[in-house]
């Protein structure tokens, strides 16, 4: 047991290896009954490695077993203040991922798209920017934009579980948005997903979701227009969205 660990909370296993290095694998339970201070101190699973000569090490001969977070556990951790308030995190398929810092082109793309979607959808809809979307039991992404039905108080007590349209403004995250995020949104039945691909100066429109991804993908470039499925009468110019 490591110093400071509460009894019954952790199971520690020392694994001897070459060169005097030992790895201590700490498995921490997620227990909502613990007070926030205790939960904050012990909410992470860590691989701690110790060398008898030089102290903590980054690597050792031990197998890391990943813990898959549920959305309920993740939400409790957020409420308990486990994470830095300024950290930009999202839960994807049970993994807590850090989002990249936002550059000026990214924030401009988000702002332009938000304005265009608000004008297109009008009253009765909300364009949420970088807010949680409770898509399934192990995912809570925070897409750059999500168009949902309702008003500002509709989701006071719980995050929305779906959206009419989700948009990711992508630069460094482009590969992940085309693969991991695309499959997630399709699997959860989001009817339409747009990627504003900044490096390619284009919009990728994904429709017809299945369990494995979207069946339909169309590309729209400068000079083109695109209309959301849920608001087909609104024609949005691609040039109005590109920074």
C-alpha positions in Angstrom: 0.0 0.0 0.0 1.4 3.4 -0.9 1.7 6.1 1.8 -1.4 8.1 2.1 -3.7 5.6 0.4 -7.0 4.9 2.2 -7.5 1.4 3.3 -9.7 -0.6 0.9 -9.3 1.9 -1.9 -6.3 0.7 -3.8 -4.7 -2.6 -4.7 -0.9 -2.2 -5.2 1.2 -4.7 -7.0 5.0 -4.4 -7.1 6.5 -5.9 -10.2 10.3 -6.5 -10.1 12.3 -6.0 -13.2 15.8 -5.5 -14.5 18.3 -2.9 -13.2 16.6 -2.5 -9.8 13.5 -0.9 -11.2 10.1 -1.8 -9.7 6.7 -0.8 -11.0 3.8 -0.1 -8.7 0.4 -0.4 -10.5 -2.3 1.4 -8.6 -5.9 0.6 -9.3 -8.2 3.2 -7.8 -11.9 2.6 -7.3 -14.4 5.3 -8.4 -16.6 5.7 -5.4 -19.1 8.5 -5.3 -19.6 8.0 -1.5 -16.1 9.4 -0.7 -15.8 13.0 0.1 -14.6 15.3 -2.7 -11.2 15.8 -1.2 -10.5 12.0 -0.9 -12.0 11.4 -4.4 -9.8 14.2 -5.8 -6.7 12.6 -4.4 -7.4 9.0 -5.5 -9.5 9.3 -8.7 -6.7 8.5 -11.1 -5.2 5.1 -12.0 -1.5 5.6 -12.3 1.5 3.5 -13.2 4.2 4.6 -10.7 7.7 3.4 -11.3 10.4 3.5 -8.7 14.1 3.0 -9.1 16.0 2.2 -5.9 18.8 4.5 -7.0 17.2 7.4 -8.8 13.6 7.5 -7.6 10.5 7.7 -9.9 10.9 6.7 -13.5 8.6 7.1 -16.5 8.9 3.5 -17.8 9.3 0.1 -16.3 8.7 -3.6 -17.3 5.0 -3.7 -16.3 1.8 -4.1 -18.2 -0.5 -1.1 -18.1 -4.2 -2.0 -18.0 -6.4 0.9 -19.1 -9.5 1.8 -17.1 -12.5 2.6 -19.2 -14.4 5.4 -17.6 -18.2 5.5 -17.7 -19.9 8.8 -18.3 -21.5 8.7 -14.9 -18.0 8.3 -13.3 -16.6 11.1 -15.4 -19.4 13.5 -14.5 -18.9 12.7 -10.8 -15.1 13.5 -11.2 -16.0 16.8 -12.9 -18.4 17.7 -10.1 -15.8 16.7 -7.4 -13.2 19.1 -8.9 -10.8 16.3 -9.9 -9.7 18.1 -13.0 -8.1 21.5 -13.5 -11.0 23.9 -14.1 -9.0 25.3 -17.1 -8.4 21.9 -18.6 -10.1 21.2 -22.0 -11.1 17.5 -21.7 -13.7 15.2 -23.2 -14.7 11.6 -22.7 -14.5 9.5 -25.9 -15.2 5.7 -25.7 -14.2 5.6 -22.0 -10.9 7.6 -22.5 -10.4 11.1 -21.1 -8.7 13.0 -23.8 -7.1 16.5 -23.7 -8.2 18.8 -26.5 -5.6 20.9 -28.4 -5.3 24.6 -27.5 -7.3 26.9 -29.8 -5.5 28.9 -32.4 -6.9 32.1 -33.9 -8.0 30.5 -37.1 -9.9 27.8 -35.2 -11.7 30.3 -33.0 -12.6 32.4 -36.0 -14.0 29.3 -37.8 -16.1 28.5 -34.7 -17.4 32.0 -34.5 -18.3 32.3 -38.2 -20.0 28.9 -38.2 -22.0 29.7 -35.0 -23.3 33.0 -36.5 -24.3 31.2 -39.8 -26.1 28.4 -38.0 -28.0 30.7 -35.7 -29.2 32.7 -38.7 -30.1 29.6 -40.5 -32.1 27.8 -37.7 -33.6 30.8 -35.9 -36.0 30.5 -33.0 -36.7 27.2 -31.3 -33.1 26.0 -31.7 -29.8 26.5 -29.8 -26.4 26.5 -31.3 -24.2 25.2 -28.4 -20.5 25.9 -28.7 -18.0 23.5 -27.1 -20.6 22.2 -24.6 -20.9 18.5 -23.5 -23.0 16.1 -25.5 -24.0 13.0 -23.6 -23.9 10.6 -26.6 -23.7 7.3 -24.8 -22.7 5.6 -21.5 -18.9 6.0 -22.2 -18.7 9.2 -24.2 -19.3 12.9 -23.5 -17.6 14.8 -26.3 -17.6 18.6 -26.5 -18.0 19.4 -30.2 -17.2 22.8 -31.4 -20.8 23.3 -32.4 -24.0 21.4 -31.9 -27.5 22.4 -33.0 -30.2 21.2 -30.6 -33.9 21.8 -30.1 -35.1 24.0 -27.2 -33.9 27.2 -25.5 -31.2 28.1 -23.0 -33.0 26.4 -20.0 -33.9 23.2 -21.8 -30.7 21.4 -20.7 -30.4 23.0 -17.3 -30.6 19.6 -15.5 -28.9 17.3 -18.0 -26.8 17.6 -21.1 -28.5 16.9 -24.5 -28.1 13.3 -25.7 -28.4 14.1 -29.4 -28.2 17.0 -31.9 -29.6 17.8 -35.3 -26.2 18.8 -36.5 -22.7 18.6 -35.0 -19.8 20.6 -36.4 -16.1 20.2 -35.7 -13.7 23.0 -36.8 -10.5 21.0 -37.5 -6.9 21.8 -37.9 -4.5 19.7 -35.8 -7.5 17.4 -34.8 -8.5 16.7 -38.4 -7.4 13.1 -38.5 -9.2 12.2 -35.2 -12.3 14.2 -36.3 -12.5 12.1 -39.5 -12.1 8.8 -37.8 -12.8 8.6 -34.0 -15.3 11.4 -33.8 -17.0 10.5 -37.1 -17.6 6.9 -35.9 -18.8 8.1 -32.5 -21.4 10.5 -33.9 -22.6 8.0 -36.4 -22.9 5.2 -33.9 -24.9 7.5 -31.6 -27.3 8.4 -34.4 -26.4 12.0 -35.0 -28.1 12.6 -38.4 -25.6 15.0 -39.8 -21.9 15.9 -39.0 -19.8 18.6 -40.6 -16.1 19.0 -40.5 -14.8 22.5 -41.3 -11.4 21.3 -42.5 -9.1 24.3 -42.2 -6.0 22.8 -43.8 -8.0 21.9 -46.9 -10.3 25.0 -46.9 -13.4 22.9 -47.3 -16.5 21.5 -45.5 -17.0 17.7 -45.3 -20.7 16.8 -44.9 -21.4 13.4 -43.3 -24.9 11.9 -43.5 -26.8 8.6 -43.2 -25.3 7.3 -39.9 -24.7 3.6 -39.2 -23.0 1.7 -36.4 -19.7 1.8 -38.4 -19.8 5.4 -39.6 -21.6 7.6 -42.1 -22.5 6.2 -45.5 -22.7 9.5 -47.3 -19.8 12.0 -47.5 -19.8 15.1 -49.7 -17.2 17.8 -50.1 -18.0 21.5 -50.4 -15.4 24.1 -51.3 -15.1 27.9 -51.8 -18.0 29.1 -54.0 -20.3 26.2 -53.0 -23.2 26.4 -50.6 -24.5 23.8 -48.2 -27.9 23.3 -46.5 -28.4 21.5 -43.2 -30.7 18.4 -43.4 -32.9 19.8 -40.6 -33.2 23.2 -42.3 -33.0 22.5 -46.1 -34.3 26.0 -47.1 -31.2 27.6 -45.6 -28.3 27.8 -48.0 -25.0 28.6 -46.3 -22.1 29.8 -48.3 -18.9 27.9 -47.6 -17.0 31.2 -47.9 -19.0 32.5 -45.0 -17.6 29.8 -42.7 -13.9 29.7 -43.7 -11.6 32.0 -41.7 
